[in-house]
């Protein structure tokens, strides 16, 4: 594998890992009532799935110039990106009306 091919694969692996990690952080921030209202899998289940996917994404990052080792990591990334994509496309839009669970701090003023 040439340097350019390795660089492109490493960049793609990094992007996939970031997508997985941001999906996990976003899922943590969403309130539990949104998950319960939207149905099938509870918040703890989604957090477990997304954490496992992010761990596989981390393992899929390139370790160096090893021959053959990076191909297995690419396979892990292909498998692990699926839950993150499902979260972003299917569940997150339905959870957005519930907010992030953060309560406003300090006095609230209005007109």
Biopython code that builds the backbone (N, CA, C, O; Angstrom):
import numpy as np
from Bio.PDB.StructureBuilder import StructureBuilder

atoms = [
    (1, "UNK", "N", (0.853, -1.166, 0.000)),
    (1, "UNK", "CA", (0.000, 0.000, 0.000)),
    (1, "UNK", "C", (0.896, 1.224, 0.000)),
    (1, "UNK", "O", (1.773, 1.368, 0.852)),
    (2, "UNK", "N", (0.667, 2.101, -0.960)),
    (2, "UNK", "CA", (1.454, 3.312, -1.063)),
    (2, "UNK", "C", (1.064, 4.339, -0.011)),
    (2, "UNK", "O", (0.060, 4.198, 0.687)),
    (3, "UNK", "N", (1.888, 5.375, 0.080)),
    (3, "UNK", "CA", (1.643, 6.393, 1.097)),
    (3, "UNK", "C", (0.322, 7.107, 0.879)),
    (3, "UNK", "O", (-0.404, 7.355, 1.842)),
    (4, "UNK", "N", (-0.009, 7.442, -0.353)),
    (4, "UNK", "CA", (-1.257, 8.155, -0.621)),
    (4, "UNK", "C", (-2.466, 7.299, -0.249)),
    (4, "UNK", "O", (-3.427, 7.788, 0.344)),
    (5, "UNK", "N", (-2.407, 6.024, -0.602)),
    (5, "UNK", "CA", (-3.504, 5.129, -0.234)),
    (5, "UNK", "C", (-3.618, 5.008, 1.284)),
    (5, "UNK", "O", (-4.721, 5.031, 1.830)),
    (6, "UNK", "N", (-2.485, 4.879, 1.961)),
    (6, "UNK", "CA", (-2.500, 4.788, 3.413)),
    (6, "UNK", "C", (-3.068, 6.065, 4.022)),
    (6, "UNK", "O", (-3.857, 6.006, 4.965)),
    (7, "UNK", "N", (-2.672, 7.210, 3.492)),
    (7, "UNK", "CA", (-3.139, 8.488, 4.017)),
    (7, "UNK", "C", (-4.647, 8.636, 3.838)),
    (7, "UNK", "O", (-5.329, 9.080, 4.762)),
    (8, "UNK", "N", (-5.182, 8.276, 2.677)),
    (8, "UNK", "CA", (-6.620, 8.363, 2.432)),
    (8, "UNK", "C", (-7.373, 7.420, 3.367)),
    (8, "UNK", "O", (-8.389, 7.809, 3.945)),
    (9, "UNK", "N", (-6.893, 6.196, 3.524)),
    (9, "UNK", "CA", (-7.544, 5.241, 4.427)),
    (9, "UNK", "C", (-7.489, 5.722, 5.874)),
    (9, "UNK", "O", (-8.457, 5.578, 6.621)),
    (10, "UNK", "N", (-6.339, 6.301, 6.267)),
    (10, "UNK", "CA", (-6.215, 6.808, 7.629)),
    (10, "UNK", "C", (-7.152, 7.992, 7.852)),
    (10, "UNK", "O", (-7.764, 8.098, 8.914)),
    (11, "UNK", "N", (-7.272, 8.874, 6.876)),
    (11, "UNK", "CA", (-8.172, 10.021, 7.003)),
    (11, "UNK", "C", (-9.627, 9.564, 7.094)),
    (11, "UNK", "O", (-10.389, 10.086, 7.907)),
    (12, "UNK", "N", (-10.013, 8.598, 6.270)),
    (12, "UNK", "CA", (-11.374, 8.070, 6.329)),
    (12, "UNK", "C", (-11.652, 7.396, 7.664)),
    (12, "UNK", "O", (-12.734, 7.556, 8.228)),
    (13, "UNK", "N", (-10.684, 6.644, 8.172)),
    (13, "UNK", "CA", (-10.849, 5.980, 9.467)),
    (13, "UNK", "C", (-11.008, 7.010, 10.579)),
    (13, "UNK", "O", (-11.804, 6.813, 11.497)),
    (14, "UNK", "N", (-10.265, 8.095, 10.502)),
    (14, "UNK", "CA", (-10.374, 9.141, 11.506)),
    (14, "UNK", "C", (-11.733, 9.838, 11.441)),
    (14, "UNK", "O", (-12.333, 10.128, 12.476)),
    (15, "UNK", "N", (-12.213, 10.104, 10.240)),
    (15, "UNK", "CA", (-13.535, 10.733, 10.080)),
    (15, "UNK", "C", (-14.622, 9.824, 10.633)),
    (15, "UNK", "O", (-15.524, 10.286, 11.332)),
    (16, "UNK", "N", (-14.543, 8.542, 10.326)),
    (16, "UNK", "CA", (-15.537, 7.588, 10.822)),
    (16, "UNK", "C", (-15.502, 7.536, 12.344)),
    (16, "UNK", "O", (-16.554, 7.506, 12.982)),
    (17, "UNK", "N", (-14.313, 7.524, 12.933)),
    (17, "UNK", "CA", (-14.200, 7.494, 14.388)),
    (17, "UNK", "C", (-14.794, 8.758, 15.013)),
    (17, "UNK", "O", (-15.467, 8.682, 16.041)),
    (18, "UNK", "N", (-14.553, 9.898, 14.408)),
    (18, "UNK", "CA", (-15.109, 11.146, 14.931)),
    (18, "UNK", "C", (-16.637, 11.128, 14.850)),
    (18, "UNK", "O", (-17.310, 11.572, 15.781)),
    (19, "UNK", "N", (-17.185, 10.622, 13.755)),
    (19, "UNK", "CA", (-18.644, 10.508, 13.628)),
    (19, "UNK", "C", (-19.204, 9.614, 14.728)),
    (19, "UNK", "O", (-20.237, 9.932, 15.317)),
    (20, "UNK", "N", (-18.540, 8.507, 15.009)),
    (20, "UNK", "CA", (-18.991, 7.594, 16.052)),
    (20, "UNK", "C", (-18.906, 8.244, 17.429)),
    (20, "UNK", "O", (-19.817, 8.106, 18.245)),
    (21, "UNK", "N", (-17.821, 8.943, 17.680)),
    (21, "UNK", "CA", (-17.624, 9.574, 18.975)),
    (21, "UNK", "C", (-18.622, 10.709, 19.202)),
    (21, "UNK", "O", (-19.161, 10.841, 20.301)),
    (22, "UNK", "N", (-18.872, 11.518, 18.196)),
    (22, "UNK", "CA", (-19.828, 12.617, 18.325)),
    (22, "UNK", "C", (-21.251, 12.073, 18.481)),
    (22, "UNK", "O", (-22.051, 12.653, 19.216)),
    (23, "UNK", "N", (-21.573, 10.983, 17.809)),
    (23, "UNK", "CA", (-22.884, 10.356, 17.996)),
    (23, "UNK", "C", (-23.052, 9.881, 19.432)),
    (23, "UNK", "O", (-24.125, 10.047, 20.011)),
    (24, "UNK", "N", (-22.009, 9.292, 20.017)),
    (24, "UNK", "CA", (-22.080, 8.843, 21.399)),
    (24, "UNK", "C", (-22.266, 10.022, 22.356)),
    (24, "UNK", "O", (-23.100, 9.961, 23.259)),
    (25, "UNK", "N", (-21.497, 11.086, 22.162)),
    (25, "UNK", "CA", (-21.613, 12.265, 23.027)),
    (25, "UNK", "C", (-22.997, 12.893, 22.894)),
    (25, "UNK", "O", (-23.586, 13.310, 23.891)),
    (26, "UNK", "N", (-23.513, 12.962, 21.684)),
    (26, "UNK", "CA", (-24.849, 13.515, 21.477)),
    (26, "UNK", "C", (-25.903, 12.640, 22.157)),
    (26, "UNK", "O", (-26.857, 13.161, 22.735)),
    (27, "UNK", "N", (-25.744, 11.343, 22.095)),
    (27, "UNK", "CA", (-26.702, 10.435, 22.735)),
    (27, "UNK", "C", (-26.670, 10.581, 24.250)),
    (27, "UNK", "O", (-27.708, 10.462, 24.902)),
    (28, "UNK", "N", (-25.500, 10.836, 24.819)),
    (28, "UNK", "CA", (-25.389, 11.044, 26.256)),
    (28, "UNK", "C", (-26.144, 12.305, 26.670)),
    (28, "UNK", "O", (-26.775, 12.335, 27.727)),
    (29, "UNK", "N", (-26.080, 13.334, 25.847)),
    (29, "UNK", "CA", (-26.693, 14.620, 26.185)),
    (29, "UNK", "C", (-28.218, 14.612, 26.096)),
    (29, "UNK", "O", (-28.871, 15.443, 26.728)),
    (30, "UNK", "N", (-28.784, 13.711, 25.343)),
    (30, "UNK", "CA", (-30.244, 13.675, 25.172)),
    (30, "UNK", "C", (-30.921, 13.092, 26.407)),
    (30, "UNK", "O", (-30.395, 12.160, 27.015)),
    (31, "UNK", "N", (-32.094, 13.631, 26.789)),
    (31, "UNK", "CA", (-32.771, 13.139, 27.996)),
    (31, "UNK", "C", (-33.382, 11.754, 27.788)),
    (31, "UNK", "O", (-33.753, 11.368, 26.680)),
    (32, "UNK", "N", (-33.468, 11.035, 28.884)),
    (32, "UNK", "CA", (-34.007, 9.680, 28.857)),
    (32, "UNK", "C", (-35.476, 9.656, 28.437)),
    (32, "UNK", "O", (-35.921, 8.696, 27.808)),
    (33, "UNK", "N", (-36.226, 10.691, 28.775)),
    (33, "UNK", "CA", (-37.650, 10.707, 28.420)),
    (33, "UNK", "C", (-37.852, 10.686, 26.904)),
    (33, "UNK", "O", (-38.852, 10.152, 26.424)),
    (34, "UNK", "N", (-36.924, 11.256, 26.150)),
    (34, "UNK", "CA", (-37.020, 11.214, 24.695)),
    (34, "UNK", "C", (-36.877, 9.805, 24.153)),
    (34, "UNK", "O", (-37.606, 9.404, 23.245)),
    (35, "UNK", "N", (-35.948, 9.060, 24.705)),
    (35, "UNK", "CA", (-35.753, 7.673, 24.276)),
    (35, "UNK", "C", (-36.977, 6.825, 24.620)),
    (35, "UNK", "O", (-37.415, 5.998, 23.821)),
    (36, "UNK", "N", (-37.526, 7.043, 25.824)),
    (36, "UNK", "CA", (-38.707, 6.281, 26.223)),
    (36, "UNK", "C", (-39.900, 6.619, 25.350)),
    (36, "UNK", "O", (-40.676, 5.735, 24.989)),
    (37, "UNK", "N", (-40.055, 7.892, 25.006)),
    (37, "UNK", "CA", (-41.196, 8.301, 24.188)),
    (37, "UNK", "C", (-41.071, 7.799, 22.749)),
    (37, "UNK", "O", (-42.075, 7.520, 22.094)),
    (38, "UNK", "N", (-39.843, 7.686, 22.263)),
    (38, "UNK", "CA", (-39.638, 7.293, 20.867)),
    (38, "UNK", "C", (-39.557, 5.789, 20.672)),
    (38, "UNK", "O", (-39.548, 5.314, 19.536)),
    (39, "UNK", "N", (-39.499, 5.041, 21.751)),
    (39, "UNK", "CA", (-39.758, 3.653, 21.531)),
    (39, "UNK", "C", (-38.752, 2.586, 21.803)),
    (39, "UNK", "O", (-38.386, 2.370, 22.958)),
    (40, "UNK", "N", (-38.308, 1.938, 20.832)),
    (40, "UNK", "CA", (-37.768, 0.582, 20.857)),
    (40, "UNK", "C", (-36.613, 0.347, 21.820)),
    (40, "UNK", "O", (-36.732, -0.487, 22.718)),
    (41, "UNK", "N", (-35.519, 1.046, 21.663)),
    (41, "UNK", "CA", (-34.330, 0.783, 22.476)),
    (41, "UNK", "C", (-34.173, 1.911, 23.495)),
    (41, "UNK", "O", (-34.201, 3.082, 23.116)),
    (42, "UNK", "N", (-34.007, 1.586, 24.784)),
    (42, "UNK", "CA", (-33.840, 2.643, 25.784)),
    (42, "UNK", "C", (-32.490, 3.344, 25.658)),
    (42, "UNK", "O", (-31.617, 2.915, 24.903)),
    (43, "UNK", "N", (-32.341, 4.419, 26.406)),
    (43, "UNK", "CA", (-31.118, 5.213, 26.326)),
    (43, "UNK", "C", (-29.887, 4.381, 26.670)),
    (43, "UNK", "O", (-28.863, 4.479, 25.994)),
    (44, "UNK", "N", (-29.979, 3.569, 27.710)),
    (44, "UNK", "CA", (-28.829, 2.746, 28.105)),
    (44, "UNK", "C", (-28.419, 1.788, 26.983)),
    (44, "UNK", "O", (-27.231, 1.536, 26.782)),
    (45, "UNK", "N", (-29.388, 1.265, 26.267)),
    (45, "UNK", "CA", (-29.079, 0.387, 25.137)),
    (45, "UNK", "C", (-28.363, 1.120, 24.024)),
    (45, "UNK", "O", (-27.380, 0.622, 23.475)),
    (46, "UNK", "N", (-28.861, 2.319, 23.683)),
    (46, "UNK", "CA", (-28.198, 3.109, 22.638)),
    (46, "UNK", "C", (-26.801, 3.516, 23.061)),
    (46, "UNK", "O", (-25.877, 3.503, 22.247)),
    (47, "UNK", "N", (-26.634, 3.878, 24.328)),
    (47, "UNK", "CA", (-25.298, 4.253, 24.790)),
    (47, "UNK", "C", (-24.340, 3.072, 24.710)),
    (47, "UNK", "O", (-23.180, 3.240, 24.336)),
    (48, "UNK", "N", (-24.812, 1.890, 25.056)),
    (48, "UNK", "CA", (-23.964, 0.701, 24.961)),
    (48, "UNK", "C", (-23.594, 0.403, 23.517)),
    (48, "UNK", "O", (-22.440, 0.095, 23.219)),
    (49, "UNK", "N", (-24.565, 0.493, 22.624)),
    (49, "UNK", "CA", (-24.309, 0.225, 21.204)),
    (49, "UNK", "C", (-23.320, 1.227, 20.634)),
    (49, "UNK", "O", (-22.367, 0.847, 19.954)),
    (50, "UNK", "N", (-23.546, 2.519, 20.911)),
    (50, "UNK", "CA", (-22.678, 3.558, 20.364)),
    (50, "UNK", "C", (-21.290, 3.534, 21.000)),
    (50, "UNK", "O", (-20.304, 3.838, 20.330)),
    (51, "UNK", "N", (-21.196, 3.179, 22.280)),
    (51, "UNK", "CA", (-19.882, 3.066, 22.920)),
    (51, "UNK", "C", (-19.092, 1.903, 22.317)),
    (51, "UNK", "O", (-17.892, 2.025, 22.070)),
    (52, "UNK", "N", (-19.758, 0.792, 22.084)),
    (52, "UNK", "CA", (-19.091, -0.356, 21.451)),
    (52, "UNK", "C", (-18.643, -0.001, 20.037)),
    (52, "UNK", "O", (-17.548, -0.371, 19.614)),
    (53, "UNK", "N", (-19.502, 0.723, 19.305)),
    (53, "UNK", "CA", (-19.140, 1.133, 17.945)),
    (53, "UNK", "C", (-17.943, 2.078, 17.969)),
    (53, "UNK", "O", (-17.054, 1.967, 17.125)),
    (54, "UNK", "N", (-17.909, 3.010, 18.927)),
    (54, "UNK", "CA", (-16.775, 3.929, 19.021)),
    (54, "UNK", "C", (-15.496, 3.179, 19.402)),
    (54, "UNK", "O", (-14.412, 3.518, 18.929)),
    (55, "UNK", "N", (-15.623, 2.170, 20.249)),
    (55, "UNK", "CA", (-14.446, 1.363, 20.601)),
    (55, "UNK", "C", (-13.912, 0.620, 19.380)),
    (55, "UNK", "O", (-12.702, 0.558, 19.159)),
    (56, "UNK", "N", (-14.821, 0.059, 18.593)),
    (56, "UNK", "CA", (-14.381, -0.601, 17.346)),
    (56, "UNK", "C", (-13.775, 0.407, 16.386)),
    (56, "UNK", "O", (-12.795, 0.104, 15.706)),
    (57, "UNK", "N", (-14.351, 1.608, 16.325)),
    (57, "UNK", "CA", (-13.786, 2.657, 15.478)),
    (57, "UNK", "C", (-12.391, 3.046, 15.922)),
    (57, "UNK", "O", (-11.523, 3.311, 15.091)),
    (58, "UNK", "N", (-12.169, 3.082, 17.233)),
    (58, "UNK", "CA", (-10.833, 3.380, 17.744)),
    (58, "UNK", "C", (-9.850, 2.279, 17.363)),
    (58, "UNK", "O", (-8.716, 2.554, 16.969)),
    (59, "UNK", "N", (-10.293, 1.033, 17.485)),
    (59, "UNK", "CA", (-9.431, -0.081, 17.090)),
    (59, "UNK", "C", (-9.173, -0.085, 15.583)),
    (59, "UNK", "O", (-8.170, -0.636, 15.127)),
    (60, "UNK", "N", (-10.069, 0.525, 14.810)),
    (60, "UNK", "CA", (-9.903, 0.575, 13.367)),
    (60, "UNK", "C", (-8.957, 1.664, 12.891)),
    (60, "UNK", "O", (-8.634, 1.728, 11.704)),
    (61, "UNK", "N", (-8.506, 2.526, 13.807)),
    (61, "UNK", "CA", (-7.538, 3.548, 13.406)),
    (61, "UNK", "C", (-6.213, 2.884, 13.047)),
    (61, "UNK", "O", (-5.857, 1.859, 13.629)),
    (62, "UNK", "N", (-5.479, 3.460, 12.094)),
    (62, "UNK", "CA", (-4.224, 2.825, 11.662)),
    (62, "UNK", "C", (-3.184, 2.835, 12.774)),
    (62, "UNK", "O", (-3.056, 3.806, 13.520)),
    (63, "UNK", "N", (-2.451, 1.742, 12.867)),
    (63, "UNK", "CA", (-1.414, 1.590, 13.881)),
    (63, "UNK", "C", (-0.027, 1.912, 13.337)),
    (63, "UNK", "O", (0.947, 1.923, 14.090)),
    (64, "UNK", "N", (0.067, 2.164, 12.082)),
    (64, "UNK", "CA", (1.372, 2.417, 11.477)),
    (64, "UNK", "C", (1.424, 1.817, 10.084)),
    (64, "UNK", "O", (0.412, 1.733, 9.388)),
    (65, "UNK", "N", (2.593, 1.412, 9.699)),
    (65, "UNK", "CA", (2.800, 0.899, 8.342)),
    (65, "UNK", "C", (2.699, -0.615, 8.282)),
    (65, "UNK", "O", (3.297, -1.230, 7.399)),
    (66, "UNK", "N", (1.963, -1.233, 9.191)),
    (66, "UNK", "CA", (1.849, -2.690, 9.193)),
    (66, "UNK", "C", (1.122, -3.170, 7.942)),
    (66, "UNK", "O", (0.159, -2.547, 7.494)),
    (67, "UNK", "N", (1.574, -4.244, 7.404)),
    (67, "UNK", "CA", (0.901, -4.832, 6.238)),
    (67, "UNK", "C", (-0.238, -5.713, 6.713)),
    (67, "UNK", "O", (-0.054, -6.564, 7.583)),
    (68, "UNK", "N", (-1.406, -5.509, 6.146)),
    (68, "UNK", "CA", (-2.538, -6.357, 6.443)),
    (68, "UNK", "C", (-3.307, -5.966, 7.695)),
    (68, "UNK", "O", (-4.512, -6.205, 7.766)),
    (69, "UNK", "N", (-2.657, -5.380, 8.670)),
    (69, "UNK", "CA", (-3.329, -5.017, 9.896)),
    (69, "UNK", "C", (-4.354, -3.919, 9.700)),
    (69, "UNK", "O", (-5.383, -3.901, 10.376)),
    (70, "UNK", "N", (-4.087, -3.014, 8.796)),
    (70, "UNK", "CA", (-5.006, -1.899, 8.576)),
    (70, "UNK", "C", (-6.267, -2.359, 7.862)),
    (70, "UNK", "O", (-7.328, -1.764, 8.048)),
    (71, "UNK", "N", (-6.176, -3.396, 7.057)),
    (71, "UNK", "CA", (-7.367, -3.889, 6.364)),
    (71, "UNK", "C", (-8.385, -4.434, 7.368)),
    (71, "UNK", "O", (-9.586, -4.241, 7.183)),
    (72, "UNK", "N", (-7.932, -5.104, 8.418)),
    (72, "UNK", "CA", (-8.843, -5.581, 9.448)),
    (72, "UNK", "C", (-9.489, -4.398, 10.161)),
    (72, "UNK", "O", (-10.676, -4.441, 10.485)),
    (73, "UNK", "N", (-8.707, -3.335, 10.409)),
    (73, "UNK", "CA", (-9.252, -2.131, 11.020)),
    (73, "UNK", "C", (-10.289, -1.474, 10.135)),
    (73, "UNK", "O", (-11.280, -0.942, 10.636)),
    (74, "UNK", "N", (-10.083, -1.500, 8.839)),
    (74, "UNK", "CA", (-11.067, -0.941, 7.920)),
    (74, "UNK", "C", (-12.365, -1.735, 7.976)),
    (74, "UNK", "O", (-13.454, -1.165, 7.908)),
    (75, "UNK", "N", (-12.245, -3.025, 8.098)),
    (75, "UNK", "CA", (-13.427, -3.872, 8.228)),
    (75, "UNK", "C", (-14.188, -3.542, 9.513)),
    (75, "UNK", "O", (-15.418, -3.494, 9.509)),
    (76, "UNK", "N", (-13.465, -3.314, 10.609)),
    (76, "UNK", "CA", (-14.107, -2.923, 11.861)),
    (76, "UNK", "C", (-14.844, -1.598, 11.715)),
    (76, "UNK", "O", (-15.949, -1.439, 12.233)),
    (77, "UNK", "N", (-14.241, -0.658, 11.019)),
    (77, "UNK", "CA", (-14.879, 0.644, 10.827)),
    (77, "UNK", "C", (-16.147, 0.537, 9.997)),
    (77, "UNK", "O", (-17.121, 1.238, 10.272)),
    (78, "UNK", "N", (-16.157, -0.303, 9.012)),
    (78, "UNK", "CA", (-17.358, -0.473, 8.180)),
    (78, "UNK", "C", (-18.501, -1.018, 9.024)),
    (78, "UNK", "O", (-19.641, -0.573, 8.898)),
    (79, "UNK", "N", (-18.191, -1.983, 9.886)),
    (79, "UNK", "CA", (-19.218, -2.544, 10.759)),
    (79, "UNK", "C", (-19.663, -1.520, 11.800)),
    (79, "UNK", "O", (-20.857, -1.377, 12.060)),
    (80, "UNK", "N", (-18.712, -0.813, 12.391)),
    (80, "UNK", "CA", (-19.006, 0.058, 13.522)),
    (80, "UNK", "C", (-19.658, 1.378, 13.132)),
    (80, "UNK", "O", (-20.250, 2.038, 13.986)),
    (81, "UNK", "N", (-19.569, 1.776, 11.891)),
    (81, "UNK", "CA", (-20.177, 3.049, 11.503)),
    (81, "UNK", "C", (-21.691, 2.913, 11.313)),
    (81, "UNK", "O", (-22.402, 3.917, 11.327)),
    (82, "UNK", "N", (-22.183, 1.712, 11.141)),
    (82, "UNK", "CA", (-23.621, 1.515, 10.916)),
    (82, "UNK", "C", (-24.481, 2.010, 12.077)),
    (82, "UNK", "O", (-25.455, 2.719, 11.823)),
    (83, "UNK", "N", (-24.179, 1.679, 13.346)),
    (83, "UNK", "CA", (-25.023, 2.214, 14.429)),
    (83, "UNK", "C", (-24.991, 3.734, 14.516)),
    (83, "UNK", "O", (-26.008, 4.359, 14.817)),
    (84, "UNK", "N", (-23.837, 4.329, 14.255)),
    (84, "UNK", "CA", (-23.742, 5.787, 14.306)),
    (84, "UNK", "C", (-24.598, 6.427, 13.215)),
    (84, "UNK", "O", (-25.264, 7.435, 13.454)),
    (85, "UNK", "N", (-24.579, 5.842, 12.025)),
    (85, "UNK", "CA", (-25.403, 6.375, 10.937)),
    (85, "UNK", "C", (-26.883, 6.213, 11.262)),
    (85, "UNK", "O", (-27.677, 7.120, 11.011)),
    (86, "UNK", "N", (-27.255, 5.069, 11.816)),
    (86, "UNK", "CA", (-28.657, 4.861, 12.201)),
    (86, "UNK", "C", (-29.067, 5.880, 13.251)),
    (86, "UNK", "O", (-30.172, 6.418, 13.194)),
    (87, "UNK", "N", (-28.184, 6.151, 14.212)),
    (87, "UNK", "CA", (-28.501, 7.157, 15.228)),
    (87, "UNK", "C", (-28.697, 8.530, 14.593)),
    (87, "UNK", "O", (-29.686, 9.209, 14.871)),
    (88, "UNK", "N", (-27.756, 8.942, 13.740)),
    (88, "UNK", "CA", (-27.829, 10.281, 13.134)),
    (88, "UNK", "C", (-29.038, 10.440, 12.226)),
    (88, "UNK", "O", (-29.673, 11.495, 12.229)),
    (89, "UNK", "N", (-29.367, 9.424, 11.457)),
    (89, "UNK", "CA", (-30.418, 9.550, 10.444)),
    (89, "UNK", "C", (-31.805, 9.265, 11.016)),
    (89, "UNK", "O", (-32.771, 9.936, 10.654)),
    (90, "UNK", "N", (-31.911, 8.297, 11.887)),
    (90, "UNK", "CA", (-33.216, 7.852, 12.333)),
    (90, "UNK", "C", (-33.622, 8.394, 13.703)),
    (90, "UNK", "O", (-34.708, 8.953, 13.852)),
    (91, "UNK", "N", (-32.765, 8.231, 14.688)),
    (91, "UNK", "CA", (-33.165, 8.542, 16.062)),
    (91, "UNK", "C", (-32.953, 10.003, 16.442)),
    (91, "UNK", "O", (-33.826, 10.600, 17.073)),
    (92, "UNK", "N", (-31.834, 10.584, 16.082)),
    (92, "UNK", "CA", (-31.544, 11.954, 16.512)),
    (92, "UNK", "C", (-32.602, 12.961, 16.072)),
    (92, "UNK", "O", (-32.984, 13.807, 16.881)),
    (93, "UNK", "N", (-33.097, 12.916, 14.835)),
    (93, "UNK", "CA", (-34.154, 13.874, 14.475)),
    (93, "UNK", "C", (-35.401, 13.742, 15.340)),
    (93, "UNK", "O", (-36.081, 14.736, 15.596)),
    (94, "UNK", "N", (-35.709, 12.536, 15.790)),
    (94, "UNK", "CA", (-36.877, 12.351, 16.654)),
    (94, "UNK", "C", (-36.607, 12.788, 18.087)),
    (94, "UNK", "O", (-37.545, 13.108, 18.818)),
    (95, "UNK", "N", (-35.331, 12.809, 18.507)),
    (95, "UNK", "CA", (-34.989, 13.229, 19.863)),
    (95, "UNK", "C", (-34.804, 14.736, 19.997)),
    (95, "UNK", "O", (-34.852, 15.262, 21.108)),
    (96, "UNK", "N", (-34.598, 15.429, 18.904)),
    (96, "UNK", "CA", (-34.326, 16.862, 18.967)),
    (96, "UNK", "C", (-35.426, 17.678, 19.654)),
    (96, "UNK", "O", (-35.091, 18.623, 20.368)),
    (97, "UNK", "N", (-36.708, 17.372, 19.483)),
    (97, "UNK", "CA", (-37.717, 18.170, 20.189)),
    (97, "UNK", "C", (-37.618, 18.077, 21.715)),
    (97, "UNK", "O", (-38.139, 18.948, 22.412)),
    (98, "UNK", "N", (-36.974, 17.059, 22.238)),
    (98, "UNK", "CA", (-36.839, 16.899, 23.680)),
    (98, "UNK", "C", (-35.669, 17.688, 24.244)),
    (98, "UNK", "O", (-35.486, 17.731, 25.460)),
    (99, "UNK", "N", (-34.879, 18.308, 23.390)),
    (99, "UNK", "CA", (-33.744, 19.116, 23.839)),
    (99, "UNK", "C", (-32.569, 18.256, 24.240)),
    (99, "UNK", "O", (-32.473, 17.079, 23.890)),
    (100, "UNK", "N", (-31.666, 18.892, 24.996)),
    (100, "UNK", "CA", (-30.471, 18.180, 25.436)),
    (100, "UNK", "C", (-30.514, 17.824, 26.911)),
    (100, "UNK", "O", (-29.561, 17.248, 27.435)),
    (101, "UNK", "N", (-31.588, 18.152, 27.576)),
    (101, "UNK", "CA", (-31.694, 17.812, 28.984)),
    (101, "UNK", "C", (-31.044, 18.826, 29.897)),
    (101, "UNK", "O", (-31.128, 18.696, 31.118)),
    (102, "UNK", "N", (-30.390, 19.847, 29.328)),
    (102, "UNK", "CA", (-29.771, 20.888, 30.144)),
    (102, "UNK", "C", (-30.842, 21.864, 30.607)),
    (102, "UNK", "O", (-31.637, 22.361, 29.810)),
    (103, "UNK", "N", (-30.848, 22.121, 31.876)),
    (103, "UNK", "CA", (-31.776, 23.098, 32.418)),
    (103, "UNK", "C", (-31.143, 24.479, 32.316)),
    (103, "UNK", "O", (-29.934, 24.610, 32.506)),
    (104, "UNK", "N", (-31.928, 25.513, 32.020)),
    (104, "UNK", "CA", (-31.352, 26.843, 31.968)),
    (104, "UNK", "C", (-30.850, 27.269, 33.363)),
    (104, "UNK", "O", (-31.486, 26.998, 34.381)),
    (105, "UNK", "N", (-29.724, 27.921, 33.370)),
    (105, "UNK", "CA", (-29.139, 28.360, 34.633)),
    (105, "UNK", "C", (-29.339, 29.854, 34.792)),
    (105, "UNK", "O", (-29.372, 30.597, 33.811)),
    (106, "UNK", "N", (-29.468, 30.279, 36.014)),
    (106, "UNK", "CA", (-29.565, 31.702, 36.305)),
    (106, "UNK", "C", (-30.946, 32.249, 36.054)),
    (106, "UNK", "O", (-31.838, 31.527, 35.607)),
    (107, "UNK", "N", (-31.122, 33.504, 36.334)),
    (107, "UNK", "CA", (-32.441, 34.110, 36.139)),
    (107, "UNK", "C", (-32.794, 34.221, 34.669)),
    (107, "UNK", "O", (-31.953, 34.528, 33.824)),
    (108, "UNK", "N", (-34.050, 33.964, 34.393)),
    (108, "UNK", "CA", (-34.540, 34.078, 33.031)),
    (108, "UNK", "C", (-35.275, 35.403, 32.900)),
    (108, "UNK", "O", (-36.187, 35.695, 33.674)),
    (109, "UNK", "N", (-34.889, 36.173, 31.952)),
    (109, "UNK", "CA", (-35.574, 37.445, 31.741)),
    (109, "UNK", "C", (-36.195, 37.453, 30.353)),
    (109, "UNK", "O", (-35.691, 36.822, 29.424)),
    (110, "UNK", "N", (-37.254, 38.149, 30.236)),
    (110, "UNK", "CA", (-37.932, 38.247, 28.959)),
    (110, "UNK", "C", (-38.537, 39.620, 28.817)),
    (110, "UNK", "O", (-38.486, 40.429, 29.744)),
    (111, "UNK", "N", (-39.085, 39.877, 27.710)),
    (111, "UNK", "CA", (-39.674, 41.191, 27.491)),
    (111, "UNK", "C", (-41.025, 41.207, 28.028)),
    (111, "UNK", "O", (-41.708, 42.228, 27.950)),
]
sb = StructureBuilder()
sb.init_structure("model")
sb.init_model(0)
sb.init_chain("A")
sb.init_seg("    ")
for serial, (resi, resn, name, xyz) in enumerate(atoms, 1):
    if name == "N":
        sb.init_residue(resn, " ", resi, " ")
    sb.init_atom(name, np.array(xyz, "f"), 0.0, 1.0, " ", f" {name:<3s}", serial, name[0])
structure = sb.get_structure()
